[in-house]
Amino acid sequence: EAEIMEYFATLVSTLPSPVPPNMTDNFDGTPTGYPWAETGSWNTSGGTYNKDAIGYENTYAGNSAWDSYTFQADMLTVGSADPSVGWMASSLAFRVSDSGNMYRMRLHNNGSLKLSTIVDGASTEIASVATGYSPFAWHTYKIQATLDNIQVSIDDELLININDSDHPIGRIGVRTSQSS
């Protein structure tokens, strides 16, 4: 019995650490278990995650094997290289496998909420809806991805409900497009 217990302790010590199934990041310095992989210079300040300079940057976190999940974020586009150009606003990415394959949700400055699929770097819009929201104000965005179904809400208002199977799994992220 002692030999079995010694073997069991040795066996357990060689097993990989469990990956946490959920991710919450309040940007307060508490480790999430899923570090953000960034391009550009991002920083945490006052409980927010910021990309101060205007440019094309991204940051991703999570588990590349996630399939069905809810991604919720409070987000505000602070600045735009040209506020008259609708797509120059920050966006959320989900089911990200790499920088050229993912879904992207972006609120344009005219209030148009657009959901795109990006496959091998080529972006295709799969849903668009007119809203009264502005990317230059704080909003709570929620993306629910369950199997092929994708639901996108702003401030608890369901705006997009679509089925698409381009990206069945992947991480989450934040992207800037000539914005901060």
matplotlib code that plots the C-alpha trace (Angstrom):
import matplotlib.pyplot as plt

x = [0.0, 2.9, 4.4, 1.1, 0.7, 4.3, 3.7, 0.4, 2.0, 4.7, 2.2, 0.1, 3.1, 3.8, 0.3, -0.1, -1.8, -5.5, -6.4, -9.1, -12.3, -13.4, -11.6, -12.4, -10.1, -11.0, -7.5, -6.7, -3.5, -5.0, -3.7, -6.3, -4.6, -4.7, -2.1, -2.8, -0.6, -0.3, 1.0, 1.9, 2.0, -1.1, -1.3, -3.5, -4.6, -7.5, -9.1, -9.0, -7.0, -5.7, -4.1, -3.2, -1.7, -3.9, -3.0, -3.6, -3.0, -4.5, -4.4, -5.7, -6.2, -7.9, -7.9, -7.6, -9.9, -12.8, -15.9, -19.1, -18.7, -19.9, -17.5, -18.5, -16.6, -17.1, -15.5, -15.0, -13.2, -11.3, -9.7, -9.9, -7.4, -10.5, -13.9, -15.7, -14.4, -16.8, -14.5, -11.8, -13.1, -12.0, -13.5, -13.8, -12.6, -13.7, -13.0, -9.6, -7.2, -4.6, -4.3, -5.9, -8.7, -11.5, -14.8, -14.8, -17.6, -17.2, -19.6, -19.0, -19.3, -22.6, -24.1, -23.9, -23.0, -21.1, -20.1, -17.4, -15.6, -12.0, -10.6, -6.9, -6.8, -9.8, -12.7, -16.4, -19.3, -21.9, -24.3, -25.0, -27.7, -28.3, -28.3, -28.4, -25.1, -21.8, -18.4, -17.2, -19.3, -19.0, -21.1, -21.3, -20.8, -21.8, -21.0, -22.5, -21.0, -22.8, -21.9, -22.8, -25.0, -23.6, -25.6, -24.3, -25.8, -25.0, -26.2, -28.4, -30.1, -29.8, -28.9, -27.4, -28.5, -27.0, -25.6, -22.1, -19.6, -16.4, -14.6, -15.8, -13.1, -10.7, -9.7, -11.0, -9.5, -9.5, -8.4, -7.9, -8.2, -6.7, -8.2, -7.4]
y = [0.0, 2.4, 1.7, 2.4, 5.7, 6.7, 5.8, 7.8, 10.9, 10.7, 10.1, 13.1, 15.4, 14.7, 15.5, 18.9, 21.6, 21.9, 24.7, 26.9, 26.5, 30.1, 33.4, 36.6, 39.6, 42.8, 44.3, 44.7, 42.8, 39.5, 36.6, 35.0, 31.8, 33.0, 35.7, 38.3, 37.9, 41.4, 43.3, 46.9, 48.5, 47.8, 48.7, 48.3, 51.3, 51.9, 48.6, 49.1, 47.5, 50.3, 50.7, 54.4, 54.9, 54.9, 52.0, 48.5, 46.3, 43.2, 41.2, 37.7, 35.4, 32.2, 28.6, 27.8, 24.7, 26.8, 26.0, 27.3, 30.3, 33.8, 36.7, 39.9, 43.1, 46.8, 48.7, 52.3, 53.5, 56.5, 57.9, 57.4, 58.4, 59.7, 59.6, 60.1, 56.7, 54.1, 51.2, 53.1, 51.8, 49.1, 45.6, 42.3, 39.1, 35.6, 32.0, 33.2, 30.5, 33.0, 36.6, 35.7, 33.4, 34.5, 36.3, 40.1, 42.2, 46.0, 48.9, 51.5, 55.2, 55.5, 52.9, 50.0, 46.8, 44.4, 40.8, 39.5, 36.2, 36.4, 33.4, 33.3, 37.1, 37.8, 39.5, 38.8, 40.5, 38.0, 40.2, 43.9, 45.8, 49.5, 50.7, 53.9, 53.1, 54.9, 53.2, 56.4, 55.7, 52.9, 49.8, 46.3, 43.9, 40.3, 37.5, 34.1, 31.4, 28.1, 25.5, 27.2, 29.9, 33.4, 36.0, 39.6, 42.0, 45.6, 46.7, 43.6, 44.2, 41.2, 42.6, 39.7, 36.1, 34.1, 30.6, 30.3, 27.5, 29.1, 29.0, 26.3, 27.0, 29.6, 32.3, 35.8, 39.2, 42.9, 44.6, 48.3, 49.6, 53.0, 53.6, 53.3]
z = [0.0, 0.8, -2.6, -4.4, -2.5, -3.3, -7.0, -7.0, -5.6, -8.2, -11.0, -9.9, -9.8, -13.5, -14.7, -16.4, -14.4, -15.2, -17.5, -15.9, -17.9, -17.5, -17.9, -16.1, -16.4, -14.5, -15.4, -11.8, -11.9, -10.8, -13.0, -15.3, -16.2, -19.8, -20.6, -23.3, -26.4, -27.8, -30.8, -30.0, -26.6, -24.4, -20.8, -17.8, -15.9, -13.5, -14.2, -18.0, -20.7, -23.1, -26.5, -26.3, -29.7, -32.8, -35.1, -36.1, -33.1, -31.5, -28.3, -27.8, -24.8, -23.9, -25.0, -28.7, -28.1, -26.7, -28.7, -26.9, -24.7, -23.8, -24.3, -22.6, -22.5, -21.6, -24.4, -25.7, -28.7, -27.4, -30.6, -34.3, -37.0, -38.9, -37.1, -40.4, -41.6, -40.0, -39.7, -37.7, -34.4, -32.0, -32.3, -30.5, -32.0, -31.1, -32.1, -33.0, -34.3, -35.5, -36.7, -40.1, -39.0, -36.6, -36.3, -35.7, -34.3, -34.8, -34.0, -36.7, -36.0, -37.8, -35.4, -37.8, -36.0, -38.3, -37.8, -40.2, -40.7, -41.5, -43.3, -44.4, -43.9, -46.1, -44.3, -45.3, -43.7, -42.6, -40.7, -40.3, -38.3, -37.9, -34.2, -32.3, -30.5, -30.9, -30.5, -28.8, -25.7, -23.1, -24.0, -22.7, -25.7, -25.3, -27.8, -27.3, -29.5, -29.2, -31.8, -35.1, -33.5, -32.8, -30.9, -30.5, -28.0, -26.9, -23.5, -23.3, -26.6, -28.9, -32.3, -34.3, -34.2, -37.0, -37.8, -39.3, -39.1, -40.5, -37.1, -34.7, -31.9, -30.7, -28.3, -27.7, -28.5, -28.9, -32.1, -33.0, -36.6, -36.8, -33.4, -29.7]

ax = plt.figure().add_subplot(projection="3d")
ax.plot(x, y, z, "-o")
ax.set_aspect("equal")
plt.show()
